[in-house]
Amino acid sequence: MQTQEELFARIVADVVDGVATDADVAELNAMFDENPQWLEKYVDQCDAHYLLQWRLTPATGVPQIESIELPEAVVASRRNNPLWLSRVAAGVAIAATAAIAFWLGTWWIATTKLIATVNLIATVTRLDDVEWADGNQESQHGSRLTPGTIAASAGTCELTLDSGVVVACEAPFELELVDPMRINLVTGRLRAKVPPHAKGFAIDTRDSWLVDQGTEFGVDASKQGGTSVFVFDGKVDVQAKSHHKQTAIRRLLRGEALRMMVNESSMERVMQIVSEDSRLGWSTDSSDSLISVADNIRGPDSLKYYEVVPRGFAEDVMAFVDRPYEWNGINNRGLPPMLRGADYVKTFIDDRHASTIRITLTIMEPVDLFVFLDDRAAPPEWLLRDFEDTGEKIGLDEKPTEFYPGGDRLGVGPGDSVDQIYHVWRRQLQEPGMVALGAISGSSGRGGGRRSMYGIAARRLPVDASVAP
């Protein structure tokens, strides 16, 4: 028997393909009346489809379309949000082409004056040592910008679009401002922070189309070809461009990244990123870190990335890529001195149950290598064999998430809101090389099956350090 989720998925697929029947439309309206969350899900799915597909279908006029009648309670709750109205305009185009859905969305935006009649669409809100490219208009802090090209050869630039989207760009870069809800990134790196009311913000590159679904994300468009996308929070819908065929739309969630090549119409995983002290806060260049990381369990459908943070281990730093948890000292003494300022790796908390995982670390120079093990888990054989327990402990502060909505706020500072205790294990490595870490799922410990994934850190050895006994 078909579940309600399966029925919904089938009808939405027929809607975007233009083959939905009158009975399908009636059934969908009934679901909206029963639970407005079905409408939210419907608009989310149509969002990505229409905002991406309009580019592939040339506009040929404005045919009559059949609309879904929205429940009055839903309409009333959203009436004052023009960006949501633009999304509904795209979403309710049951029998329309993607081009017509885009036309309707644009009409809604224009009528709510999101695009000002004077055609000023963004403001320069920060400049750090920027050198503008030859022939580029030299904007100053506070300058108002019209649609057009912006390019710089050095420095970083922050733009705030009139939609509320904040875009930080690192030179060298070249981009085109299209309107408050869309830019074309020709080349360079950027980080975009999109407020909830600007959901649907889009970025076009040579290799891909991206549509934000309420998030913070990074994009790297290479001059040699290829676009990489990294989601730091929320979700983004992406589609690789192809000269030969239409490619699938892929939704990236927090902690996921991929790289796309237009000539190959392919998507591939990006294994890691490196945090850096800059306006963008990230890079794919690992030359500044002591560690690089890879694993053996990510198949072609997995797009999770590790994050390496050079010299970043401190109070209240994020512990995992896929959860907003933080490392802390367990009391007011704070973190153990040997860990402060260490390079560390944000792993995936969901790998705590991966029985076959093998994480391979490439160590660039002599280091003390640390593994943090949840004290609810028994030490696995590989840890007992290759590492020593230092006797030091650190804490994990667990913030409520969509997965576990109960609990308290994140604390600030050492000893505040520590939910789990981790033991610190160490291995001294006198030479660069590779180190393999295994799973913890085979050990039950006092927590039974309840535990979190281990953490990883490394600190450079002094030049005259001797091998530990």
N, C-alpha and C positions, 0 to 999 in steps of 0.2 A: 504493500500500500504506500502511495506517495505521501511523504511528510509535507508539512506546510512550507518548510524551508526549500524542499525540492520543487514544490509547485511554484513558489515565488521565483526561484532561480530560472525555471523553465519559461515562465511568462516574461520575465525581464529580458531574457535572451531573445524571445520572439519579438518583443517590443523594439529592441535596438536593431534587429534584423529586418523590421518592417513587415512582419508576417503575423502579428498578434490579431486574434479574432475579436468580435464584439463580446463574446463570452469571456475571453481572457481579460479584456478591459473591465468588464463588470466584476469579475473575480478580484482583480487588483484593487478596484475602488472599494470593494467590500473589506479587503484586508486593511486598507488605509483607515476606514471607518472604525474597524475593530481595534486597531493599535497604530497610532501615528508613527511608531518606530519603523514600521514597514515603509512608510513614505520617506523617512530619512534614509533608509538603506537604498530605496529606489533611486532617489536623487543622487546619492553618492555614486552609484554604479553608472547611471546615465551621464553624470558629470564627466567622468574620465572618457567615456566613449565619444560623446559629442565634441568635447573640447579638443580631443586629439584627432578624431576622424574628419572634422570639417576641412582640415588642410588637404585631405586626400580626395575630396569631392568638390569639383568646381560648382559654384552657385549657378543655377539655371532659372531662377525665378522664385516666386513665393507661392507654392501650392497650398491648398486648404489642408489643414491638419486637424486631427481629432484629439481633443484634450481630455485629460482626466480631471474630474471634479474633485478639488481638494476639500477635505473636511474643514468646516468653518473654524473650529478650535485651532487647527494647525495654521490656517491662514492668518487668524487674528494674532497668534503668538509671534508670527514672523513678519507682519505687515510693515514694520518700521526698519527692516533690514534689507536695503536695496541689493546687496550682493547675493543674499539668499534668494531674493526674487529673481535675479538673473540666472541662478542655478535652476530654479524651478522652471523658468522659461525654457531652458534647455531640456530639463528632465521630462516635461509633460508633452514633448513633441512625439506623440505615439507613432504617427504615420509619416513623419517628416524625414527628410534626409539629414545627415549630419550638418551639411551646410546651412540648412534652414534653422536648425537648433542654434547654431552659432549666431546667425543673423538675429534671432529673437533675443539671445543673451546680450548681444551688443546693443540692441534697441533699449532693453531695460536699463543697462548701465548708462546709456546716453541720457535717457529721460530722467534719471535720478541725479544727473549732473556729476557723476563720478569722474567723467572726462570733462574738464572745464571748457567753456566756450573759448577761452583765451589760449587753450592748448598747452598750459603749463601742467606738467604731470609728476614732477619729482623735485626734491630739494637736496642739495649737497649738505650733509650733516656732519661730515668729518673728513679731514684731509691730513695725511701723515706723509710728509716728504714726497709729495707727488710731483712727478715730472710729466707733463702732458706730451703726448705723441705729436710729431710734426703735423701741422695742419688741423689739430684739434682745438676746439674752443677752450680757452683756459678758464675754467670755472673756479670760483672762490667759495670758501665756507659760507653757507647760506644762500648761494646762488639757486635760482629757480630754473628748471630745465624743461625744454620742449622735447618732443619726439626727435630722435636722431642718434648719431653715433657718438660714443664717448670712448677714448682710448688713452692709455698712459703707459710710459716706458719704465717708470719706477714709482715706488711708494704704494700706499693703500688709500682707498677712497670708500667712503660710506655714503650711500644714497638712500633717502627715505621717499618711497613712492607715495602718491596721494591716496592710494588704497591702504596705507599703513604698513606695507611690506618694507623691511629694512634689508638692503643688500650691501654687503661689504665685499670689495673687489681688491685683489692683489695684483700689482703690475708684474710683468707686462700683461695687459688685458685689452680687449676691444669688445664692446657690446653695443647693441642698438636698443634704445628705449622706444618701445612701440606704443604702449599706453600704460595706465597705472596697474594693469593686471597682466602685463606680458612684456618680456624682454627677449631679445635674441643675443645669445652669448657666442661671439665669433671665436674667441680664444681667450684663455686665462682661467683663473680660479676665483670662485666667489662662495660666499656663505649667505643664505637667505633665511630670514626669520619672518614667518608669515602669521599674523594674528588670526584668530578664529573667523572674524568677519570678512577676511580676504581669501578665504578658502576658494581654490580654483585658480590661483595665480599660476601662470605658465611661463616656462623657459624653453626656447627653441635653440638647438645647437645643430651643427652640421650632421651629427650622427643620431640625434634623438629628439623626442618631444617629452617634456615633463609637465605634469599638472600636480600642483600641491593639494593636499587634502588636510591642511591645518597642521603645520609642522615647522621644523628647523632642519635645513639640509645644506650640503655642499655640492658644488659642481666643478669639475675640472675638464675643460675643453682643450685638448692638446692641439698645438699648431700642426703637428705631423698627422693628425687624425686620431679619433677616438675620444669618447666622452665618458668620464667616471662620475657616478652619483653616489653620495653618502647620506644616509638619513640619521640625524642625531636625535631627533624626537618626532613623534607623530608618524606620518605616512606620505608617500609620494607615488603617483602613478607614472610609469615611464613606458615609452615605446621606441624601439630602435627603428631608424629609417632604413629603407631598402629600396634599391632601384629595380628589384625584380619581383618582390612580393609584399603583401601586407603582413606585418609582423604582429605578434600578440602584445597586448598591454600587460605589464607586470606591475603589481603593487609592492613597493618596498616599505618595510616597517622599521622601527627603531633598531639600530644596530645592524642594518643590512646595507650592502653596497654592490654595485656592478659596473662593468665597463662595456661600452657598446662601440662597434665599428660599423660605419655605414656600408662599406664595401662588402663586409662579411655578413651584414644583418644579424650579428651575433650578440649575445649577452654572456658575460663571464664574471665570475666572482673576483672581487678585490680582497686579498687575504688580510691586509692590515692597513691601518693608517697610523700616523704619528702625530700626537698632539704637539703644538708649538705655541710659544708666547707671542701671538700676533693677533691682529684683528680677526683673522679667519679662524685661528685656533687649531688648524689641522694641515697636514701635508701628507704626501705619499713618499716623501724622501726620508729614508731611515738612516742616513749617514750621521745624524746627530745623536743616535741612541746606542745603548750598549747591547740591545737585544733586537732580534727580529723573530717572528713567530709564525708557525704554520701548523696544520693538523691533518689528520688522515680520514676524517669522518664526513666532511662536507661533500655531498654529491653534487651533481649538476643543478639540482633544484634548490640548494642552500646558498644563500647570499650573505651570511653573517661575516662581519669583519672584526678582527681583534684591533684594539687600540693601545699603542705603546705611548707612554707618557715619560719623556726624558726628564730626569731630576724633579719629578713631580710628586713623589709620595709625601703626603702631609695630612694634617687633620682635615676631615670632612671632604676628602677627594672621593670621586665616584669610583666604586669598586668593580662594577660589571658594565658591559656594553648594553645588555638587555634588561637591566633593572636599575632604578634610581636609588641604589643603596650606597652607603658611604663607609670608608674606613675611619676608625678613631682609636685613640688611646683608651684603655679600659678604666682609667681613673685620671685624677688631675695632674699626674706626672706626664701624661701625654704619651705619644708614640715612643717606642724604644729609639734611642739616639742612633743606633746602627742602621735604622730604616729611613730616617729623615733625609729627604732629598734624593732618595734612590730612584732609578728608573723603574717603572712598574707597568704591568700588562693588565688591561681590563679584559677578563675572560667572559664566558657566557655562563650564567647561573644555570641555564637549562642543561648544560653538559654534566651536571652532577650525577645524572643517571645513565650517562653514556658508557656502557661497559667495555667498548672496544676503542675508546679514544686514545690517541697518541699525539701529544703536543710536542713538536720539535722546535727547540730554541736554538738560534744561531747566535753565539756569544762573540762579540767583536774584539774584546780584550779581557785581561784577567779581572775577575769579579768575585765577589761574594754573591752567590745565587740563593734567593730565598723562596720558599713555598709556604703559604699560609693555609693551614688545614683546620677546618671546622672541628671543634672539639666533640661534636656529636658523632663524628665518623672515626672509625678505627684507622690508624695509619696503614696504608697499603704497603705491599712488599717492596715496591720500587722506592718508596720514600724511606723506609727503614734501612734499605741497603745502601742508598747513595747519599742520604742527608743525615744531619744530626739535629736533634731537638735542642734549641738554644735555651729553652726554659722561659723565653719571653712570650707575651701574649698581646694580641690586639683585638679590637672589637669591631663588629659590623652593625651598623645602624640601618634598619630596614624601614623604608618609607612605604605607606600604603600604595598599592598599585591597582590597575584594572584586574589583575589576577587575584590579589588578596586585599580587598578594600578595607579591612579592619586595621586597627593599630593606631599608633600615635604619629605625630609629626617627626620630621628629621630633627635631631638635636644639633646644637652648634658648639663646637669645642670638645676637648677631651672628656671622656666619662659621661657625656650627656646622651641619653637615649641609646645605650648600647644593648642590642637585642641578642647577639650571638658572640661567643668567644672563639678566637682562632689562635692556634699554636704556631709559632714561628720556627720553621726548620731551615737549616743553612747547609750549603755545599760550597766549598772554596775551589775555584777553577783558576789554575795558574796560567793557562794558555787559551787563546781563542779556539773555538770549536763548536760542536753541536751536542746538545743534551736532550734526551728524550724523557718526557714525563708521561705517566699513564693515567689510568682511571681510578676513581675512588668508589665506584658503584659496587665492587665486590666485597666491601667491608661494611658491616652494619654499625658497630660502635654503640654508644649509649643512646643515640637518637633513633635507632632502628633504621628506617628508610628515610628519615628526615635529616637533611643536611644541605648545605650550600656548596657550590663549586669552590675549588681552591683559588688562591690568588698567587701572583708571581711578581717578584721584584729582583733587581740586581743593583749592586753598588760597586763602583770601581775600586780595585785593590790598590793600596799604596805601592809605590815602586819597589820598596824593600820588603814587602810582605813575604812571609815564609809560609810553607805549606802547613795547614793546620794538622795537629796530631790526630 
